[in-house]
Amino acid sequence: MSPSIKQNPIRSFLYLGIPDDASFIDRQKGYMFNLFILIGAPFAILSLIVNLFEKAYFPAFVNIIQISCFSLALWITISGKWKEYRVVILIILSVVAMIAAYSYQNSGEYRLLIMIVAAVVLFDRSWQYMIFAATACAAFVYIRMSQIPDLAIQPFGDVVFTCLKIFLPILLYVLSLLYFKIIYFKNLQQLEDTNKVLAITTRQKDQILSTVAHDLRTPISNISNITELIQSDQLSQADKVNFLRMIDQSSRSALHLINDLLQNSDTQVRALHFKIIELNQIVNSWIPSLQLRATETNIQLLSHFFSAPINISIDVDRIERVINNLVNNAIKFSSEGSKIFIQITADNTYARIIVTDQGIGIPKEKQGLVFDMFSKAQRLGTSGEKSFGMGLSICKQIIEQHHGNIFVQSEEHKGSTFMIELPFHQP
């Protein structure tokens, strides 16, 4: 709520009990209900005082019923409970207004017009509003006709004409309100739908940017670390050549991620990127870059490869992203001096890559959420690093696009194992 609204008591009351995240239509219902209370309650209180002063106890009793209804309405507004009973309060107050207007001939029937305005917003269905409005109109016409002197002796045609003069303007009033509601709420709904689409688009944009930033940290960090090592005078020429090759590999990985962002296809797997590789060999080529990050935290990275060649068709760059994410997560959630194991296995159907750590583990109740992009399963690393909760979601998307599977087994304080399965034959 803006400061100007807070400084204006009337507007503050109109906003009372309306959550900030309420839909446009719910807001309109809340505004109208609060306006109904704001207009009706003071008149009921003033009438009660006047009737008590004049010792008109039955009208005062009617005022007490009205004030009780308005008090209940105010409680509904403040508490946010029993909102479905707002129309019931409206109906009760309408009946009381009809009875009072007919009994005391005090022009109280005009209150029904205010109640019709409230009803057009509060009733969800048009037919509900029309039944209420028709009843209110009939009561209004009957009360007004009963106030005409010598009505019984007037010609029938004059009576009908007088009745129509009262009824038709009210009917036009009722239909105009309904038409306004339909058009207004339709526009509100379109605006709300557009707002939701905009929110989703903004969320997707933030997701893409955060995802790429998340994955860019690894290759850029590798390049930075390797550059520092190359500047050392203690390296042989062969070591420098090897490190330059690793820089080239990390640079290509970063460039691929940037291209994905520009093409708005963050995790999309295209058929032209598939190629047949030997899995043991390609994973082994990734080990040195992964070891650099592990060495920073004094973590030992151990690998065990399958005894036979594994020739499989994959999108190499994206599977590298998966392995980078899994190993970097293992490093993030492991303490110094621990070990991380990378194992390659295979059977007749799947090639499997298994990453096991000795870290903090994942609570059992959160294991089913770790692959959700916006889950609340994020954790802090052993050095306090913030987890964005996106890396594993990216892994799941990529593996599923390879028609494979990804699993987790974990025990809190004892470590985690992530296993990915890649089919030999793509559907």
ABEGO torsion letter per residue (X at the ends): XBAAAAABAAAAAAABGBBAABBAAAAAAAAAAAAAAAAAAAAAAAAAAAAAAAGBAAAAAAAAAAAAAAAAAAAAAAAGBGAAAAAAAAAAAAAAAAAAAAAAGAGAAAAAAAAAAAAAAABABAAAAAAAAAAAAAAAAAAAAAABBGAAABBAAAAAAAAAAAAAAAAAAAAAAAAAAAAAAAAAAAAAAAAAAAAAAAAAAAAAAAAAAAAAAAAAAAAAAAAAAAABAABBAAAAAAAAAAAAAAAAAAAAAAAAAAAGBAABBBAAABBBBBAAAAAAAAAAAAAAAAAAAGBBBBBBBBABBBBBBBBAAAAAAAAAAAAAAAAAABBBGBBBBBBBBBBAABBBBBBBBABAEBBAAAAAAAABAABAABBBBAAGBBBAGAAAAAAAAAAAAAGBBBBBBBBBGAEBBBBBBBBABBX
